Amino acid sequence: MPELKIGGVPEHFNLPWLRLVESRALDKLGVLWRDVPEGSGAMAAALRTGELDAAMLLTEGAVAGAAAGGFKIVSLYAVSPLIWGIHVPAGSDLRTVDDVRGRRYAISRRGSGSHLMSFVHAREHGWATDDLDFVVVGTLQGAIDAFASGKADVFFWEKFMTKPLVDAGRFRRVGEFVAPWPAFVVCASDAALAKRKPIGAALDRVLDSAAELAANPKTAAAIADRYGLLPDDAREWLAATRWASRPGIGVEQIAPAVEQLAALGLIGADVAPEDIIASLAA
């Protein structure tokens, strides 16, 4: 059985993976899990260098990364859209979404979801996108530090993961933005596509685990405890989250992201959805 180096953010979306990894249920499939708190941009780089064989990337980061080469999108993972919180420092004078126009955006990494979604959000509001000001902060902790030191003004991140910071009075959420496509997809490096059968087998098992978690009445409490969320917030997140039922992806499922990123000039206008996907079927 080939070794499979698989990565994802250490957040609630990847609990189906983490539960199976911690119980060693994926050992027979050769899975070696790696937490990547820096997000989709870092995982895209790791796929290209061979540090990872497969990873769970935000859809917009996956599209931008796959268009640049080195890996393909092989499956949907979380099919419900991501709800981005639009955050400012708690003591900031910014009060509404319109106030963040022209301000400094903290982003985890260029090519990351926090980077790309800033463009998508600005475009949907009719704002100019050619002069957005970005401050690379690495991780969520980096954004906390950038806010505290006055180096950044606004930060896009999944709203439930930042809710404890909002509740603690460190961040203030001035708005939300629902991504117009599925939240997460599975990507595999071009080299690792030779291992597509075991990658598919591992994902099959994980999606079964996701279905079990979604149906278990104790899951929300476990999420609240593990990620420091209030029980009501964990229940709200779980109710809004849907994982894929089986591995695979179709052209139509990533076409909106391809269209938007091309319109923003973030990928080539000649990139077609079929160019950046691959099948897990042997």
C-alpha positions in Angstrom: 0.0 0.0 0.0 1.6 3.4 -1.0 2.1 6.1 1.6 -0.4 8.9 1.2 0.6 12.3 2.6 -2.7 14.2 3.0 -3.3 17.6 4.5 -5.9 20.1 5.6 -6.6 22.9 7.9 -7.0 21.9 11.6 -10.6 23.0 11.7 -14.1 21.6 12.1 -14.6 20.8 8.4 -11.8 18.2 8.6 -13.2 16.5 11.7 -14.1 13.4 9.6 -10.4 13.0 8.6 -9.1 13.8 12.1 -11.4 11.3 13.8 -10.3 8.5 11.5 -6.6 9.5 11.7 -6.7 9.6 15.5 -8.4 6.2 15.7 -5.8 4.8 13.2 -8.7 3.7 11.0 -6.8 5.0 7.9 -3.5 3.3 8.7 -4.3 0.4 6.4 -4.7 2.9 3.6 -1.3 4.4 4.2 -2.6 7.8 5.2 -0.2 10.2 6.9 -2.2 13.3 8.0 -0.6 16.8 8.2 -2.3 19.9 9.7 -1.8 23.0 7.6 -3.0 26.0 9.5 -1.7 28.4 6.9 -4.5 27.3 4.6 -5.1 26.7 0.9 -2.1 28.7 -0.5 0.3 26.7 1.6 -1.3 23.4 0.7 -1.1 24.3 -3.0 2.6 24.9 -2.6 3.0 21.6 -0.7 1.2 19.7 -3.5 3.7 21.1 -6.0 6.8 20.2 -4.0 5.6 16.7 -3.1 5.3 17.4 0.6 1.6 16.5 0.1 -0.1 14.0 -2.2 -3.6 15.2 -1.6 -5.3 18.0 0.4 -8.6 19.7 1.2 -8.5 23.1 -0.3 -11.0 25.9 -0.4 -12.6 25.8 -3.9 -11.4 29.2 -5.0 -7.8 28.5 -3.8 -8.0 25.1 -5.6 -9.1 26.6 -8.9 -6.4 29.3 -8.8 -3.8 26.8 -7.8 -4.7 24.0 -10.3 -4.8 26.6 -13.1 -1.2 27.4 -12.3 -0.3 23.7 -12.6 1.1 20.9 -10.4 -2.1 19.4 -9.2 -5.8 18.7 -10.1 -9.1 18.9 -8.3 -10.4 15.3 -7.9 -13.5 15.5 -5.8 -15.9 17.7 -3.9 -15.5 17.6 -0.1 -17.7 20.1 1.7 -20.5 20.9 -0.7 -22.2 23.6 1.3 -20.8 27.1 0.8 -18.3 28.7 3.2 -19.7 31.5 5.3 -16.9 34.1 5.6 -16.9 36.5 8.5 -15.7 40.0 7.6 -13.7 41.0 10.6 -12.1 44.2 11.9 -10.2 44.9 15.1 -12.7 45.3 18.0 -11.5 48.9 18.6 -11.6 49.9 15.0 -13.8 52.8 13.8 -14.9 50.6 10.8 -18.6 49.8 11.4 -20.1 48.5 8.1 -19.0 46.4 5.1 -18.8 49.6 3.0 -16.2 51.0 5.5 -13.7 48.3 4.6 -13.4 49.5 1.0 -9.8 50.6 0.3 -8.4 49.3 3.7 -5.6 46.8 4.3 -6.6 43.2 4.0 -4.9 40.6 6.2 -4.5 37.4 4.2 -2.9 34.1 5.1 -1.0 33.8 1.9 -1.2 34.9 -1.7 -3.5 32.5 -3.5 -5.2 31.5 -0.3 -9.0 31.7 0.2 -8.7 34.8 2.4 -6.8 36.5 -0.5 -9.0 35.4 -3.4 -12.3 35.9 -1.5 -11.3 39.6 -0.9 -11.3 40.0 -4.7 -14.6 38.2 -5.2 -16.3 40.2 -2.5 -15.0 43.5 -3.9 -16.1 42.6 -7.4 -19.6 41.7 -6.2 -19.8 45.1 -4.5 -18.7 46.9 -7.6 -15.4 48.1 -6.0 -12.1 48.4 -7.9 -10.0 45.3 -7.5 -6.7 46.4 -9.1 -5.5 48.3 -6.1 -6.5 46.1 -3.1 -3.9 46.3 -0.3 -2.8 43.0 1.2 -0.8 42.1 4.3 0.4 38.5 4.4 0.0 37.2 8.0 0.3 33.4 7.6 -2.2 32.0 10.0 -5.2 33.0 12.1 -2.8 33.9 14.9 -1.0 36.1 12.4 -4.2 38.0 11.8 -4.7 38.4 15.5 -1.2 39.9 15.8 -1.6 42.1 12.7 -4.8 43.6 14.2 -3.2 44.1 17.5 -0.2 45.9 16.0 -2.3 48.0 13.6 -0.7 46.5 10.5 -4.1 45.4 8.9 -7.7 46.6 9.0 -9.9 43.8 7.7 -9.7 40.0 7.6 -11.9 37.4 5.9 -12.1 34.0 7.7 -14.7 31.3 8.3 -17.1 32.9 10.7 -17.5 30.0 13.2 -13.7 29.6 13.7 -13.4 33.3 14.5 -16.5 33.4 16.7 -14.6 32.9 20.0 -12.4 35.9 19.1 -15.5 38.0 18.4 -17.1 36.8 21.7 -13.9 37.7 23.5 -13.9 41.2 22.1 -10.8 40.9 20.1 -12.4 40.9 16.6 -15.6 42.6 15.5 -17.6 41.1 12.6 -19.0 43.8 10.4 -20.6 41.5 7.9 -20.7 38.1 6.3 -20.1 36.8 2.8 -21.4 33.5 1.5 -19.1 32.0 -1.1 -21.0 31.3 -4.4 -19.7 27.7 -4.7 -19.0 24.6 -2.6 -16.6 25.3 0.3 -13.9 22.6 0.0 -12.6 20.3 -2.7 -10.0 17.5 -2.7 -6.9 18.1 -4.7 -4.2 15.6 -5.7 -0.7 16.4 -7.1 0.0 15.4 -10.6 2.5 12.8 -9.4 0.1 11.4 -6.8 -2.6 10.7 -9.5 -0.7 7.4 -9.9 -2.1 6.6 -6.4 -5.7 7.6 -7.4 -7.2 4.3 -6.3 -6.0 4.5 -2.6 -6.8 8.2 -2.5 -10.3 7.4 -3.6 -10.6 4.6 -1.0 -9.4 6.9 1.8 -11.9 9.6 0.7 -14.7 7.0 0.5 -14.1 6.1 4.1 -13.9 9.7 5.2 -17.1 10.7 3.5 -18.8 7.7 5.3 -17.4 9.1 8.5 -18.8 12.6 7.7 -22.2 11.1 7.2 -22.0 9.3 10.5 -20.8 12.5 12.3 -23.7 14.6 10.7 -26.2 12.0 12.0 -24.8 11.7 15.5 -26.6 13.9 18.0 -23.4 14.1 20.1 -21.3 15.7 17.3 -22.2 19.3 17.9 -21.2 19.0 21.6 -17.9 17.4 20.5 -17.2 20.2 18.0 -18.0 22.8 20.6 -15.6 21.2 23.1 -12.8 20.6 20.5 -12.8 24.0 18.8 -13.8 26.3 21.7 -17.2 27.1 20.2 -20.4 27.8 22.1 -22.8 24.8 21.8 -25.4 26.9 19.9 -22.7 28.0 17.4 -21.6 24.4 16.9 -25.1 23.3 16.3 -25.7 26.1 13.8 -22.5 25.3 11.9 -23.3 21.6 11.8 -26.8 22.2 10.5 -25.5 24.4 7.7 -22.7 22.0 6.7 -23.0 19.2 4.1 -20.2 17.0 3.0 -20.2 15.2 -0.3 -21.8 11.8 -0.3 -19.3 10.1 -2.6 -16.0 11.0 -4.3 -16.0 12.8 -7.6 -16.5 16.2 -9.2 -18.2 17.5 -12.3 -17.3 20.5 -14.6 -20.5 22.3 -13.6 -19.6 22.2 -9.9 -16.5 24.4 -10.3 -17.5 26.4 -13.4 -18.7 29.4 -11.3 -15.4 29.7 -9.5 -13.5 29.4 -12.8 -15.6 32.1 -14.4 -15.3 34.6 -11.5 -11.5 34.1 -11.0 -11.0 34.5 -14.8 -13.1 37.7 -14.8 -10.9 39.1 -12.0 -7.8 38.2 -14.0 -6.6 35.8 -11.2 -6.5 32.9 -13.7 -6.1 32.9 -17.5 -9.3 33.5 -19.5 -8.5 30.4 -21.5 -8.7 28.1 -18.4 -11.6 25.7 -18.7 -13.0 23.6 -15.8 -12.2 20.3 -17.5 -8.5 21.4 -17.7 -8.1 21.4 -13.9 -10.1 18.3 -12.8 -9.2 14.6 -12.8 -11.1 11.4 -12.0 -10.3 9.2 -9.1 -11.5 6.2 -11.1 -8.7 3.8 -11.9 
